Amino acid sequence: MISAIKFTMELENHGVIPFLDVKVQKTDSKLSFSVYRKPTHTDQYLHFSNHHVSSVVNTLVHRALTLCDADKVSNELDHISKALHKNGYPAHYVDRAVKKQTQQIIKKKASEEYDHGAVIWMEICRTLKLV
């Protein structure tokens, strides 16, 4: 083993354990998922005046839509919107990215075999008024 590599281990704390950028929460016999941020996370992203802003927004929105459980998507999108606003992003720009990413996910799910997940995604999008 290479001595320069250091391994750490996270322990479950009150039914919650972070794994990569996912917060896994155990309630009864069910697992739920949402985006995990380290306690030191500052919500600082590239400022809107930068040339790579679409990548920032698309990545954050895609992560929220693909990692979070249905009941946690809205809170995560609100968090993203507030954080990006603090970094100079206009609300309409973020809203457009959310709609675009949502539509892309719906199309992808629709092109796959029909499954219950696609139906759930459509309901989420209707609830959030994204489609």
MDTraj code that builds the backbone (N, CA, C; nanometers):
import mdtraj as md
import numpy as np

residues = "MET ILE SER ALA ILE LYS PHE THR MET GLU LEU GLU ASN HIS GLY VAL ILE PRO PHE LEU ASP VAL LYS VAL GLN LYS THR ASP SER LYS LEU SER PHE SER VAL TYR ARG LYS PRO THR HIS THR ASP GLN TYR LEU HIS PHE SER ASN HIS HIS VAL SER SER VAL VAL ASN THR LEU VAL HIS ARG ALA LEU THR LEU CYS ASP ALA ASP LYS VAL SER ASN GLU LEU ASP HIS ILE SER LYS ALA LEU HIS LYS ASN GLY TYR PRO ALA HIS TYR VAL ASP ARG ALA VAL LYS LYS GLN THR GLN GLN ILE ILE LYS LYS LYS ALA SER GLU GLU TYR ASP HIS GLY ALA VAL ILE TRP MET GLU ILE CYS ARG THR LEU LYS LEU VAL".split()
xyz = np.array([
    [0.0841, -0.1173, 0.0000],
    [0.0000, 0.0000, 0.0000],
    [0.0893, 0.1245, 0.0000],
    [0.0436, 0.2260, -0.0721],
    [0.1188, 0.3510, -0.0810],
    [0.0920, 0.4333, 0.0448],
    [0.1991, 0.4735, 0.1127],
    [0.1823, 0.5436, 0.2405],
    [0.1299, 0.6859, 0.2239],
    [0.1394, 0.7431, 0.1034],
    [0.0907, 0.8796, 0.0814],
    [-0.0620, 0.8853, 0.0727],
    [-0.1254, 0.7734, 0.0498],
    [-0.2712, 0.7699, 0.0400],
    [-0.3302, 0.7537, 0.1785],
    [-0.4192, 0.8432, 0.2135],
    [-0.4857, 0.8386, 0.3439],
    [-0.6329, 0.8062, 0.3235],
    [-0.6818, 0.7126, 0.3980],
    [-0.8211, 0.6731, 0.3902],
    [-0.8962, 0.7266, 0.5114],
    [-1.0191, 0.7671, 0.4876],
    [-1.1050, 0.8094, 0.5978],
    [-1.2318, 0.7254, 0.5925],
    [-1.3031, 0.7268, 0.7013],
    [-1.4260, 0.6499, 0.7076],
    [-1.5334, 0.7347, 0.7754],
    [-1.6479, 0.7431, 0.7117],
    [-1.7601, 0.8150, 0.7699],
    [-1.8456, 0.7170, 0.8492],
    [-1.8942, 0.7622, 0.9603],
    [-1.9832, 0.6807, 1.0412],
    [-2.1240, 0.7374, 1.0344],
    [-2.2200, 0.6498, 1.0431],
    [-2.3596, 0.6917, 1.0447],
    [-2.3847, 0.7760, 1.1690],
    [-2.4539, 0.8873, 1.1514],
    [-2.4852, 0.9760, 1.2628],
    [-2.6342, 1.0090, 1.2578],
    [-2.7104, 0.9577, 1.3530],
    [-2.8554, 0.9785, 1.3586],
    [-2.9242, 0.9324, 1.2294],
    [-2.8802, 0.8197, 1.1779],
    [-2.9433, 0.7623, 1.0595],
    [-2.9000, 0.8249, 0.9287],
    [-2.7972, 0.9117, 0.9312],
    [-2.7501, 0.9814, 0.8111],
    [-2.6033, 0.9512, 0.7897],
    [-2.5680, 0.9248, 0.6636],
    [-2.4273, 0.9062, 0.6289],
    [-2.4023, 0.9673, 0.4916],
    [-2.2967, 1.0493, 0.4789],
    [-2.2633, 1.1035, 0.3474],
    [-2.1841, 1.0011, 0.2669],
    [-2.2150, 0.9933, 0.1395],
    [-2.1390, 0.9066, 0.0488],
    [-2.1161, 0.9854, -0.0783],
    [-1.9910, 1.0216, -0.1029],
    [-1.9546, 1.1112, -0.2118],
    [-2.0349, 1.2401, -0.1953],
    [-2.1170, 1.2796, -0.2916],
    [-2.1953, 1.4023, -0.2720],
    [-2.3431, 1.3718, -0.2478],
    [-2.3692, 1.2544, -0.1935],
    [-2.5064, 1.2121, -0.1638],
    [-2.5222, 1.1931, -0.0131],
    [-2.6297, 1.2497, 0.0395],
    [-2.6637, 1.2263, 0.1797],
    [-2.7662, 1.1139, 0.1821],
    [-2.7280, 1.0045, 0.2451],
    [-2.8156, 0.8878, 0.2550],
    [-2.8747, 0.8879, 0.3949],
    [-3.0066, 0.8876, 0.4018],
    [-3.0751, 0.8911, 0.5307],
    [-3.1614, 0.7671, 0.5449],
    [-3.1477, 0.7028, 0.6600],
    [-3.2246, 0.5822, 0.6881],
    [-3.3394, 0.6175, 0.7810],
    [-3.4606, 0.5901, 0.7355],
    [-3.5787, 0.6098, 0.8188],
    [-3.6586, 0.4808, 0.8139],
    [-3.6837, 0.4234, 0.9296],
    [-3.7488, 0.2927, 0.9392],
    [-3.6695, 0.1936, 0.8554],
    [-3.7301, 0.1371, 0.7539],
    [-3.6587, 0.0407, 0.6696],
    [-3.6375, 0.0972, 0.5292],
    [-3.6395, 0.2293, 0.5169],
    [-3.6292, 0.2942, 0.3867],
    [-3.5091, 0.3878, 0.3832],
    [-3.4456, 0.4001, 0.2663],
    [-3.3367, 0.4951, 0.2465],
    [-3.3880, 0.6116, 0.1627],
    [-3.3452, 0.7329, 0.1987],
    [-3.3778, 0.8484, 0.1165],
    [-3.2479, 0.9187, 0.0794],
    [-3.2530, 0.9933, -0.0309],
    [-3.1315, 1.0518, -0.0867],
    [-3.1509, 1.2003, -0.1156],
    [-3.0460, 1.2762, -0.0880],
    [-3.0436, 1.4184, -0.1222],
    [-2.8974, 1.4586, -0.1423],
    [-2.8763, 1.5825, -0.1844],
    [-2.7402, 1.6314, -0.2072],
    [-2.6726, 1.6560, -0.0729],
    [-2.5473, 1.6127, -0.0625],
    [-2.4689, 1.6348, 0.0592],
    [-2.3662, 1.7445, 0.0332],
    [-2.3547, 1.8355, 0.1268],
    [-2.2507, 1.9377, 0.1242],
    [-2.1747, 1.9299, 0.2563],
    [-2.0442, 1.9374, 0.2475],
    [-1.9636, 1.9371, 0.3696],
    [-1.9975, 2.0604, 0.4527],
    [-1.9773, 2.0532, 0.5828],
    [-2.0050, 2.1699, 0.6683],
    [-1.9250, 2.2941, 0.6276],
    [-1.8124, 2.2754, 0.5616],
    [-1.7288, 2.3885, 0.5197],
    [-1.7681, 2.4448, 0.3835],
    [-1.8694, 2.3855, 0.3194],
    [-1.9129, 2.4316, 0.1867],
    [-1.9634, 2.5759, 0.1961],
    [-1.9258, 2.6607, 0.1001],
    [-1.9586, 2.8037, 0.1072],
    [-2.0567, 2.8498, 0.0001],
    [-2.1005, 2.7640, -0.0901],
    [-2.1889, 2.8019, -0.2011],
    [-2.1246, 2.9047, -0.2933],
    [-1.9939, 2.9071, -0.2991],
    [-1.9261, 2.9965, -0.3930],
    [-1.9022, 2.9219, -0.5226],
    [-1.9540, 2.9797, -0.6305],
    [-1.9399, 2.9229, -0.7643],
    [-1.8849, 3.0316, -0.8548],
    [-1.8518, 2.9959, -0.9774],
    [-1.8068, 3.0964, -1.0725],
    [-1.9118, 3.2067, -1.0817],
    [-1.8659, 3.3302, -1.0825],
    [-1.9586, 3.4425, -1.0944],
    [-2.0218, 3.4426, -1.2329],
    [-2.1418, 3.4968, -1.2409],
    [-2.2174, 3.4971, -1.3656],
    [-2.1413, 3.5647, -1.4792],
    [-2.0512, 3.6562, -1.4479],
    [-1.9759, 3.7259, -1.5523],
    [-1.8714, 3.6366, -1.6195],
    [-1.8453, 3.5187, -1.5657],
    [-1.7518, 3.4231, -1.6237],
    [-1.8116, 3.3607, -1.7494],
    [-1.7279, 3.3037, -1.8344],
    [-1.7746, 3.2469, -1.9605],
    [-1.8252, 3.1030, -1.9488],
    [-1.8152, 3.0408, -1.8338],
    [-1.8520, 2.9000, -1.8187],
    [-1.9733, 2.8800, -1.7281],
    [-2.0581, 2.9800, -1.7199],
    [-2.1685, 2.9748, -1.6246],
    [-2.2709, 2.8670, -1.6571],
    [-2.2911, 2.8367, -1.7841],
    [-2.3918, 2.7345, -1.8167],
    [-2.3520, 2.5990, -1.7600],
    [-2.2244, 2.5692, -1.7573],
    [-2.1780, 2.4422, -1.7006],
    [-2.2073, 2.4349, -1.5515],
    [-2.1883, 2.5448, -1.4818],
    [-2.2133, 2.5478, -1.3378],
    [-2.3605, 2.5194, -1.3100],
    [-2.4481, 2.5946, -1.3749],
    [-2.5915, 2.5801, -1.3513],
    [-2.6386, 2.4409, -1.3917],
    [-2.6002, 2.3965, -1.5105],
    [-2.6454, 2.2662, -1.5591],
    [-2.6002, 2.1528, -1.4685],
    [-2.4786, 2.1597, -1.4203],
    [-2.4264, 2.0546, -1.3321],
    [-2.5024, 2.0500, -1.2008],
    [-2.5242, 2.1657, -1.1390],
    [-2.5948, 2.1694, -1.0104],
    [-2.7389, 2.1220, -1.0241],
    [-2.8054, 2.1669, -1.1300],
    [-2.9451, 2.1289, -1.1505],
    [-2.9558, 1.9802, -1.1832],
    [-2.8681, 1.9321, -1.2698],
    [-2.8704, 1.7898, -1.3059],
    [-2.8477, 1.7033, -1.1822],
    [-2.7534, 1.7438, -1.0987],
    [-2.7261, 1.6691, -0.9748],
    [-2.8495, 1.6663, -0.8855],
    [-2.9164, 1.7785, -0.8721],
    [-3.0366, 1.7835, -0.7885],
    [-3.1455, 1.6924, -0.8429],
    [-3.1663, 1.6969, -0.9727],
    [-3.2749, 1.6207, -1.0337],
    [-3.2481, 1.4707, -1.0381],
    [-3.1221, 1.4325, -1.0401],
    [-3.0908, 1.2893, -1.0509],
    [-3.0576, 1.2237, -0.9170],
    [-3.0112, 1.3014, -0.8185],
    [-2.9738, 1.2413, -0.6907],
    [-3.0839, 1.2469, -0.5857],
    [-3.1608, 1.3532, -0.5857],
    [-3.2582, 1.3746, -0.4779],
    [-3.3840, 1.2921, -0.4957],
    [-3.4393, 1.2489, -0.3825],
    [-3.5720, 1.1887, -0.3833],
    [-3.6727, 1.2955, -0.4231],
    [-3.7872, 1.2513, -0.4715],
    [-3.8906, 1.3418, -0.5216],
    [-3.9287, 1.4493, -0.4201],
    [-3.9372, 1.4126, -0.2930],
    [-3.9800, 1.5098, -0.1918],
    [-3.8694, 1.6072, -0.1515],
    [-3.7487, 1.5888, -0.2035],
    [-3.6371, 1.6769, -0.1683],
    [-3.5916, 1.7643, -0.2851],
    [-3.6451, 1.7402, -0.4037],
    [-3.6024, 1.8139, -0.5232],
    [-3.6306, 1.9633, -0.5090],
    [-3.7488, 1.9982, -0.4670],
    [-3.7876, 2.1386, -0.4579],
    [-3.6951, 2.2170, -0.3642],
    [-3.6656, 2.1609, -0.2478],
    [-3.5755, 2.2281, -0.1528],
    [-3.4366, 2.2461, -0.2121],
    [-3.3883, 2.1444, -0.2828],
    [-3.2548, 2.1536, -0.3423],
    [-3.2513, 2.2594, -0.4526],
    [-3.3551, 2.2636, -0.5359],
    [-3.3601, 2.3647, -0.6412],
    [-3.3692, 2.5051, -0.5822],
    [-3.4400, 2.5209, -0.4729],
    [-3.4449, 2.6505, -0.4035],
    [-3.3064, 2.6894, -0.3522],
    [-3.2361, 2.5922, -0.2942],
    [-3.1012, 2.6177, -0.2434],
    [-3.0089, 2.6620, -0.3578],
    [-3.0159, 2.5913, -0.4693],
    [-2.9326, 2.6242, -0.5859],
    [-2.9646, 2.7651, -0.6344],
    [-3.0921, 2.7952, -0.6461],
    [-3.1344, 2.9266, -0.6953],
    [-3.0808, 3.0388, -0.6062],
    [-3.0919, 3.0227, -0.4753],
    [-3.0428, 3.1247, -0.3817],
    [-2.8908, 3.1376, -0.3891],
    [-2.8215, 3.0243, -0.3951],
    [-2.6752, 3.0269, -0.4005],
    [-2.6268, 3.0938, -0.5291],
    [-2.6902, 3.0612, -0.6407],
    [-2.6483, 3.1208, -0.7676],
    [-2.6834, 3.2690, -0.7732],
    [-2.7947, 3.3064, -0.7139],
    [-2.8313, 3.4489, -0.7086],
    [-2.7227, 3.5280, -0.6354],
    [-2.6682, 3.4701, -0.5278],
    [-2.5604, 3.5361, -0.4530],
    [-2.4327, 3.5477, -0.5372],
    [-2.4233, 3.4629, -0.6406],
    [-2.3066, 3.4648, -0.7286],
    [-2.3357, 3.5408, -0.8581],
    [-2.4410, 3.6219, -0.8576],
    [-2.4692, 3.7107, -0.9704],
    [-2.5560, 3.6539, -1.0812],
    [-2.6130, 3.5362, -1.0626],
    [-2.6950, 3.4739, -1.1657],
    [-2.8377, 3.5293, -1.1605],
    [-2.8910, 3.5755, -1.2734],
    [-3.0303, 3.6211, -1.2754],
    [-3.1254, 3.5028, -1.2564],
    [-3.2374, 3.5272, -1.1901],
    [-3.3350, 3.4204, -1.1626],
    [-3.3848, 3.3559, -1.2918],
    [-3.4096, 3.4357, -1.3951],
    [-3.4612, 3.3785, -1.5201],
    [-3.3620, 3.2823, -1.5840],
    [-3.2327, 3.3073, -1.5668],
    [-3.1304, 3.2195, -1.6230],
    [-3.1321, 3.0833, -1.5530],
    [-3.1438, 3.0861, -1.4216],
    [-3.1488, 2.9626, -1.3431],
    [-3.2787, 2.8871, -1.3732],
    [-3.3910, 2.9585, -1.3779],
    [-3.5203, 2.8948, -1.4074],
    [-3.5183, 2.8252, -1.5425],
    [-3.4589, 2.8902, -1.6420],
    [-3.4507, 2.8305, -1.7763],
    [-3.3661, 2.7026, -1.7734],
    [-3.2570, 2.7042, -1.6983],
    [-3.1712, 2.5853, -1.6872],
    [-3.2448, 2.4708, -1.6185],
    [-3.3228, 2.5022, -1.5160],
    [-3.4003, 2.3989, -1.4461],
    [-3.4991, 2.3350, -1.5437],
    [-3.5701, 2.4158, -1.6187],
    [-3.6675, 2.3623, -1.7154],
    [-3.5993, 2.2775, -1.8218],
    [-3.4868, 2.3263, -1.8726],
    [-3.4137, 2.2534, -1.9773],
    [-3.3651, 2.1177, -1.9261],
    [-3.3017, 2.1169, -1.8087],
    [-3.2509, 1.9914, -1.7527],
    [-3.3652, 1.8947, -1.7232],
    [-3.4745, 1.9469, -1.6715],
    [-3.5899, 1.8631, -1.6400],
    [-3.6454, 1.7992, -1.7658],
    [-3.6594, 1.8773, -1.8710],
    [-3.7114, 1.8243, -1.9970],
    [-3.6181, 1.7190, -2.0560],
    [-3.4869, 1.7405, -2.0430],
    [-3.3913, 1.6419, -2.0940],
    [-3.4028, 1.5104, -2.0178],
    [-3.4202, 1.5180, -1.8880],
    [-3.4344, 1.3959, -1.8076],
    [-3.5636, 1.3240, -1.8429],
    [-3.6717, 1.4000, -1.8614],
    [-3.7996, 1.3394, -1.8992],
    [-3.7863, 1.2688, -2.0335],
    [-3.7230, 1.3339, -2.1301],
    [-3.7046, 1.2726, -2.2623],
    [-3.6217, 1.1450, -2.2517],
    [-3.5165, 1.1499, -2.1711],
    [-3.4310, 1.0319, -2.1544],
    [-3.5099, 0.9172, -2.0931],
    [-3.5863, 0.9484, -1.9892],
    [-3.6664, 0.8435, -1.9249],
    [-3.7742, 0.7913, -2.0184],
    [-3.8321, 0.8799, -2.0974],
    [-3.9368, 0.8373, -2.1906],
    [-3.8793, 0.7483, -2.2997],
    [-3.7548, 0.7714, -2.3395],
    [-3.6940, 0.6901, -2.4446],
    [-3.6501, 0.5534, -2.3927],
    [-3.6304, 0.5437, -2.2621],
    [-3.5980, 0.4146, -2.2030],
    [-3.7253, 0.3329, -2.1925],
    [-3.7129, 0.2107, -2.1512],
    [-3.8302, 0.1272, -2.1300],
    [-3.9240, 0.1967, -2.0333],
    [-4.0532, 0.1841, -2.0544],
    [-4.1510, 0.2443, -1.9639],
    [-4.1263, 0.1907, -1.8238],
    [-4.1145, 0.2806, -1.7324],
    [-4.0985, 0.2373, -1.5936],
    [-4.1712, 0.3337, -1.5007],
    [-4.1874, 0.2925, -1.3797],
    [-4.2578, 0.3715, -1.2795],
    [-4.1851, 0.5035, -1.2532],
    [-4.0524, 0.5034, -1.2643],
    [-3.9741, 0.6240, -1.2393],
    [-4.0092, 0.7383, -1.3322],
    [-4.0354, 0.7091, -1.4588],
    [-4.0719, 0.8133, -1.5543],
    [-4.2038, 0.8787, -1.5150],
    [-4.2970, 0.8008, -1.4682],
    [-4.4259, 0.8540, -1.4238],
    [-4.4060, 0.9440, -1.3025],
    [-4.3220, 0.9010, -1.2105],
    [-4.2940, 0.9818, -1.0913],
    [-4.2293, 1.1140, -1.1317],
    [-4.1346, 1.1102, -1.2267],
    [-4.0686, 1.2326, -1.2712],
    [-4.1680, 1.3295, -1.3322],
    [-4.2619, 1.2797, -1.4106],
    [-4.3624, 1.3676, -1.4698],
    [-4.4444, 1.4351, -1.3606],
    [-4.4781, 1.3612, -1.2566],
    [-4.5559, 1.4188, -1.1460],
    [-4.4753, 1.5251, -1.0720],
    [-4.3467, 1.4994, -1.0511],
    [-4.2593, 1.5987, -0.9870],
    [-4.2577, 1.7263, -1.0694],
    [-4.2387, 1.7111, -1.1987],
    [-4.2290, 1.8273, -1.2872],
    [-4.3599, 1.9049, -1.2913],
    [-4.4703, 1.8369, -1.2919],
    [-4.5997, 1.9057, -1.2890],
    [-4.6177, 1.9795, -1.1575],
    [-4.5785, 1.9164, -1.0475],
    [-4.5908, 1.9792, -0.9160],
    [-4.5057, 2.1056, -0.9081],
    [-4.3845, 2.0983, -0.9614],
    [-4.2938, 2.2142, -0.9589],
    [-4.3230, 2.3118, -1.0720],
    [-4.4218, 2.2792, -1.1569],
    [-4.4613, 2.3628, -1.2710],
    [-4.3446, 2.3837, -1.3679],
    [-4.2720, 2.2731, -1.3926],
    [-4.1583, 2.2794, -1.4843],
    [-4.1959, 2.2388, -1.6261],
    [-4.3114, 2.1739, -1.6402],
    [-4.3588, 2.1366, -1.7741],
    [-4.5031, 2.1775, -1.7899],
])
top = md.Topology()
chain = top.add_chain()
for i, resn in enumerate(residues, 1):
    res = top.add_residue(resn, chain, resSeq=i)
    for name in ("N", "CA", "C"):
        top.add_atom(name, md.element.get_by_symbol(name[0]), res)
traj = md.Trajectory(xyz[None], top)
